[in-house]
Amino acid sequence: MDNGLISKIECLVKNACYQKENIFGCNIWEYHILPVVKYSKVLADRFCIDKECAILSAYLHDYASVLDKKYYEEHHWYGAKFAEEILHRENYPKQKIDIIKTAILNHRGSIDYTEQSLEIKCLASADAMAHITEIPSLLYLAYRQKNMDIQTGSQWVYKKINRSWDKLCEEAKIIIRDEYQAGIKVLAINDSNFP
């Protein structure tokens, strides 16, 4: 594993997260990117896939949307493009670049990855796991950054957590089942108001 390259990419993404232009604020680093990296490592071990590719995919998966808000809607596409450019400049092997690009391109919850590669399942599940285990950061996003009222914000997070759960592979569900159940229970305390 090329720890030098991993450290370089980690610094690149962390610096982007701490730029004032980052629409998500610097908390995305600690409360989303790092948890995605953590879960990608766990799932890479479970799936017996290239851990280095899993880690690099995790660091770069939201890089485009952190870099500039104009990339947000299509951040998976731009993220794959930027990952290719960055890794190509580092003389990273093309075969591994393609694995990383494909994982980033397919990590979003709106994309059905069930018939895809283990690398895609790893990143998509790690991303969803971070949503489920980092509910306070989603509430912060809803209330502080999206300016939602309490009910609208909690409904938004409730729905996002359920979409994230549906996106998980079975191995990931086993790992975070308790966190999911606890989060849904708290968010659904007043579920008579939820559609």
Stockholm file with secondary structure:
# STOCKHOLM 1.0

chainA/1-195         MDNGLISKIECLVKNACYQKENIFGCNIWEYHILPVVKYSKVLADRFCIDKECAILSAYLHDYASVLDKKYYEEHHWYGAKFAEEILHRENYPKQKIDIIKTAILNHRGSIDYTEQSLEIKCLASADAMAHITEIPSLLYLAYRQKNMDIQTGSQWVYKKINRSWDKLCEEAKIIIRDEYQAGIKVLAINDSNFP
#=GR chainA/1-195 SS CCHHHHHHHHHHHHHHHTSTTCTTCTHHIIIIIHHHHHHHHHHHHHHTCCHHHHHHHHHHTTHHHHHCGGGSTTHHHHHHHHHHHHHHHTTCCHHHHHHHHHHHHTCSTTSCCTTSCHHHHHHHHHHHHHHHHTHHHHHHIIIIISCCCHHHHHHHHHHHHHHHHHHCCHHHHHHHHHHHHHHHHHHTTTGGGCC
#=GC SS_cons         CCHHHHHHHHHHHHHHHTSTTCTTCTHHIIIIIHHHHHHHHHHHHHHTCCHHHHHHHHHHTTHHHHHCGGGSTTHHHHHHHHHHHHHHHTTCCHHHHHHHHHHHHTCSTTSCCTTSCHHHHHHHHHHHHHHHHTHHHHHHIIIIISCCCHHHHHHHHHHHHHHHHHHCCHHHHHHHHHHHHHHHHHHTTTGGGCC
//
